């Protein structure tokens, strides 16, 4: 088995290492990195932009360029999150927490370095998983139906709510607020909910309006307030490169993030965003100093950034093996395959091994290009933080407005972004965590759909799902994720009483 895999992989590298295919992968990696920095486009949008270009290329070159663009977008999104607190996609939200805090402490270079290194290592893990475990994990993913997805989503929200912020109650309230936002719009039965007669709200509130408002615009408001109160920002001398001890300190976080990301990425509909959230909560849960998270903990960057890159490769497993897209991005990729007359599915491994193994090699080469391209550019990226705040804040606002408007051309989305910016400002002032709101928005619709399907499958008896082993595992993990922080808090209180 391993001999066959190795031979096939070498055949894939023979194809991708041709000069013209290397140029395609290099161009895709560079373009993906640039597009990933811009909010509002995302990985699916980036690949959609590439579709007119691939029509003039040969099929293999098209596939390789799309794969490299995908990996580039996943890394590029973290750059704006770390430097400016402007997440352009779901997977980049977590980088705002500790990554931006590191930047504020003069460690922007280290944060960008660990994101690049983690993405490379996790991408390698995911490529190995795609080669060896792909068919097995795809078979496991077929065992996931509505109850299993519902249990997975419940575990995700409990894990994040129990480990983000200083108060579980505030985190739960923030998550409920996100779930409430997700109910706005037309539901699965065609019922309009909470739209107040506004037709633009039939499709719900755009994710970017919520994310950029809560994170980017609230940051603009806070810094504007500091300028008005004559509080000058301290211009720090940023470290450009990372220390070896920081890499060794974060190494196992990267490995765990790579494994978590690959497994979650394989599940259709889960996506890189959920992978980064689960990785972050896992790192904080097993950390000896969980109170450091949210204050510039490098593991809070290494784990999630590794997870979202690995998830992007994991999403190729159901697409290649089953012909089922695991995310919006792979759905665009599947459409590109059809345009190129490539039929994804079980027979693809037999009929077009050049596509499968060339794609695997292209993902790996793309990760190498990302490392080579981005590490030297970190010193240039960090220079952004030396721009005076009075100049930087309008630039951030304009970038956010362009990102929002280019995604749906609705003026309402701009107003909503400003409203959520004000809400985010007051939430931060009252020490409410923002990440659970985003998770609620992302998972709300999926949780509702899974819950309805589960109730239909079990004829209205919810408790029938406890007969399913995978459901029990996720419910057990959800309970553990809530109990562990409570136990830590109890131990801390007992220790303070002793003192």
N, C-alpha and C positions, 0 to 999 in steps of 0.2 A: 504493500500500500504506500509506504513512505517513499520507496524507490520510484514508484509511478508519479507521485506528487512532485518529487524533486526533479524528475525528468521533464514533466510538464511545465514546472516553474522556470527551468532553464530555457525551455522553448519560448516561454513568454518574455524572458529577458533578452533573448536573441532578437525578438521582434522590436521591443521598446528601445533597445540600445542602438537602433539605426538612427542616423543623424536627424532625419526629418521628423521621426517620432519623438526624439528627445526635444527638438525645437517646439513641437506641439505641446508637450508636457510642460516645458519651461514657460511658454506663453500662457498656458492655462493656469499654472501656479501663480504667476505674476499678476494676471488679470483678476484671478480669484481673490488674492490678497488685497488688491486695491478696492474691488467691489465690496469685499467683506467689511471694510472700514466704514462704508457708507450705510447709514441706517435706511431701512425701508425696502431694500432689495432682497437680501437674504440669499441663501444657497439655491432655493428653487428659482427665484427671479434671475439669479446670475446664470444658471444653466439655460433658462428660457431665452435670455439674451443671446446665448451662443448658438441657438438653433439655426438662424439664417447662415451663420459662418460655416457650420459643419456640412451644409449641403454641397459645398464646393470642395470638400476634402474626401479622401477615401474613407471607407467605413472604420477601419482600425484607427486611423489618425483622429477621426471624430470622437470615438470612444475614449481614446487616451486623453484628448484635450478636455473633454467633459469631466473625466475622473480627476484630473489634476486641478481643474477649476474648483471642483467640489472641495477638495482638501484645502485649497488656498482660501476659500471663503470661510471655512470653519476656523482657520487661524486668524484671518484678518479681522473678524468680528471682535476678538479679544483686545485688539490694539486700542480702539476707540473707547472700549469699556474701561480699560486700565488707565489710560491717560486722561480721558475727558468725562468718564462716567456716562457715556452715551452708548448703550447697548443697541445694536442694530438687529438682533435676532434673539430668539428665546434662549439659545445655547450660550449667548454672551452675557446674559443677565448676572449670573453668579460671579463673573469676573469683576463686576462693579463692587462687590462687597469687600473682599480683601485686596484685590488687585489695585483698586483706586486708593485704598488706604495706604498701600505700600508706596504708591506714587506720591501721595501727600507727605510721606515721611522721607522722601528723597531716594526711594528704592525702585523707581519706575523701570530702570534698566534690568534689575534683577527679576522683576515681575514679568517683563516681556521675554527675558531669556528663558525663564522656567516654563513659560507658556509654549515657547518654540521647542524647547528640548522635550517637554512632556508630550507635545503633539507628535513629535517624531517617534519617541519611544512607544507611545500608545498606538500610533498608527502602525508601527511594526508589529505590535502584539495583535492588532486587529487583522492585519494582512495574514499573519500566521494562522489566526483563528479562522479566517475566511478560507484558507487552503485546507486545513486539517479538519476543523470542526464544522465547517459550513453545512454539509448535508445533514449531520447529526442535529445541530442546533436548529436548522430549518424544520426538521421533523418535530422537534420539541415545540417550536413556535406554532405548529399546526394544532397542538393540544390546547392552545389558548383560545378560549371563546369569551363571551361576554362576562361570565362570573369571574374568570381569571383576570381579565383586564380591570374589572371593577375593584378586585382585591389589590391589584398592583397600584392602581391610582390612590386607593385609600392608604396604602403603605407609604406612597410618595408624599402625600399631604401631611400625614402624621409625623413622618421622619423629619420633614423640613420644619414644621410648626414646633416640634419639640426641641429643635436644636438651633433655631435662628432667633436672635434677640435675647434679652434678659428675662422676659416674662412669657410663659407659655400662653397665658390668657390673652395677652396682646397679640401674640403670633396667631392664635386661633381666630381672634376677631379680624385680623388682617386677612387671613385666608377666607373667612366667610364673606368679607367684603369683595374679594376677588371672585368668589362663586356667584355672588349677587350680580356682579357686572356681566358674568358669562351668561346669565339668564335673559339679558336684554336682546330682543330680536325675535325672529321667527323660529319656533321650535320644530321638531321633527314631524309634528302633525299639522304644520301649517298655521299654527296659532301665533298671532303677534303679541308679544309680551313686553310691557313697560316701554313701548316705543313712543307713547304720548302723541300719536298721530304723525310722527316724523318718518317719512318713507325711507330716509337715509339710514335709519336705525333698524330696518328690517333684517339686515345682514349682521346686526350686532355692532358693538363698539370694537373698532379696529385694535388689534393687539398693540401695534406701534404707538397709538395714541396714549394708551395706558402706560406702557413701558417708558417711552421717552418723557412723558409727563412726570411720572413718579420719580424717575432717576435723574434725567438730564435737566429738565426745566426746574425741578426743585433745587438742584445744585446751582443753577443760574440764579434763582431767587435768593438763596442763602448767601452766595458770594456777592450779589448786588447789595444785599443788606449790609454786608461787611464793608463794602466800598463806601456806602452812604454814611456809615457810622465811623468812617475814617480809620477802619482797621486794615492796615496794609498787609497784603499777603507776603509771607516770608518766602523769598526766592531761594529755594534749596539748590545745593549742588548735587545733582543726581548721579548715582553710580550707574555707569553704563553697562558693565558686565557683572555676571553673577560669581559668587565665591564657590569654590569646590565643596566646602562644607554645607552650603545651602543645597547643592545638588544631591549630595549623599543624604542630607536630612529629609529631602522630599522624594527620594527614589522610590520608596515603597508606596507612597501616595500615588505616584505616577503609575506604578504597576497595578495597584488596586483600581485606579481610575480607568486604565486601559481594559481591564477584565470586565468591570461593571459596565463600561460604555459599550463594549462589543456585545455583551449579552442583551442589554436593553435595546441596543440598536437593531438587533435581529428581529425583535418583536414588532410586527406591523402596527404603525400608529403611535408607538411610544416616542421615538425620536431622541435627538441629541439633547434637547432641553431637559427632559426628564432625567436622562443619564447624568447630566451635570448637577442637577439638584440632588439626586440620590448619592452621587459621589461626594458632594460637599457635606451632606448630613452624615455619611459614613465616616468621613475623616474627622469631623467634629466629635462624633460619638465615641470613636476609639482613641481620641487624643488624650494625653495626660494633662493637657492644659486647654480644655475646650473654651475657656473664657477668652483666649487669645484670638479666636476666630471672629471676624468682623472688624478686627483692629490692625490688620496688616499681616496676618499669618500666611506664610508662603505656601503651606500645604493647602490652604483654601484656594489657591490659584492652580497649583500643580495638579491636584486630583480632578477637579471639574474640567479644566482645559484638556487634560488627557482623555477624560471620559467623552467629551463631545466629539473629539477627533476620532476616537475608536468607534463611537456610535455611527459616525458617517460611513465608515467601512463596513460595520456590521449590517447596516441597512441594505447592502448589496446582496447579502445571503438570500433572503426570501425572493429578491428580484431575479437573481440569476438562477437559483435552484427551482423556484416555483412559479416565476413569472408574476409574483405579487409584490407591488411596491411597498416598501416598509416605511416610506415617508413621502412628503410632498416632493422632495428633491428627486428621489428615486422614481417617482411617478413621471416626472419630466424626463428623466433618463430613459425610462421604459418607452415613453413616447418617441424619444430620439432613436431608440433601437428600431421601432416600427418604421420610422422614416427611412432608416438605413437598411430596411429589409432583414433585420436580425430578430429572430423569434426567441425571446427569453423563456426559460422553463427547463424541465429536466433534460430534454433532448439537446439543449444548448451545449452541455458539457461534451456530448458525443459528436454533434454536427459541427460546432464551431469552437473547438478548444483554443484556437488562436485568439478569439475574442475574450474568452474567460480568463485564460492565463496571461494574456497580454494586459487585460484590465488589472489583474492582481499585481503584475509587475509595474504597471503605470501608477497605481496607488502608492506603491513603495517608492518609486522614483520621484513621484510628486512630493512625498514627505521629505526626501533628501533635498530636493530643490528648495522647499520651504525653509529648511534649516540654513542652507547656503545663502539664500536671498535675504532672509530676515535678520539673522544675527548681525551682519555688518550694518544693516539699516537701523538697528536699535538706537545708535547714537544720534541718528537723524530724527527718529520718532521722538526721542526724549526732549529734543530742542523745542518741541511744541509747548512744553511746560514752562519755558522761559519767556513766552509771550506775555506781555502785561495783561492782567485780568480784565481790565476795561476794554481791551481789544478782543480777548479770547471769548468772553461771554457772548457778545453779538454773533461771533462766528459759530459758536456751538448752537445758538438759537436758530440761525439761518440754516445750518446743516440739518437740524431736526425738522424744521418746517419744510425744507425741500424733500427730505426723506418721507415725511408723512404725505405730502401732497402728490408726490410722484407715484405713490403706491395705489391711491384710489381717486385722486383728483376731486376730493370733497373738502369744501371749506369747513364743514362741520367737524371734520377730524382735527383741524387746526385748533378750533375752539375747545374741543374736548381735551386735546393735549395740554392747553393752558389750564383748563379746569383741574385736570389730574396733577399738573405741576403744583398748583396751590394746595391741593389735597396732600400731595407728597411732602410739601413744606411743613404743613401742620403735623403730619404723621411723624416726620423726623424730629420735630420740635417736642413731641410728646413721647418719643422713644418707641414708636411702633415700627416693627420691621417691615420692609417693603417686599422682600422676596416672596413671602406667602401670598401676597396679593397677586403677584404675577403667576404663581403656580395655580392659584384658584382660577384665574382667567384662562390659563392654558388648559387645565384639566376639567373645568366645569362642564363644558359641552360633552366631552368624552365620558365623564362620569355619569352624566344624565343618560346618555345614549346606552352605555353599558348597563346601567341600573334598569332601564326600561326593558332592554332585551333580556336581562336576567329574570325579571318578574314574569315576562311572557313565557320564557323557557320553563319556569317553575310554577306556572299557573297561579301566580300571586303569592306563593309561599317562599319568602326570602330565605328562610333557614335551611331549605334543601341544598343550598350551595355548600354547606359545611361537609357534605359527603365528598367533595372534590379535594384531593390532596394538595394541589397547587394553591387553591384558595386558602386552605388552612395554613400553609407555609407563610403566605403573605400576611394573613391576619395575625399570625404569631409574631412576625417581624414588626408589624404595626404596634402591637401591644408592647413589645420589647423596646421599641423606639420611644415610646411614651414613658415607660417605667424607668429606664436607665437615667434620664436627666433628673427625674424625681428622686431617685436613690442618691445621685451625686449631690443634689441640693440638701438632702437629709444628712448626708455625711459631713458636708461643709458646715451645716448648722450645729451638728453635734461637736465638731472640732472647735468651732468658735465658742461654744459654751464651755468647753474644757479650758480654753485659753483664758 
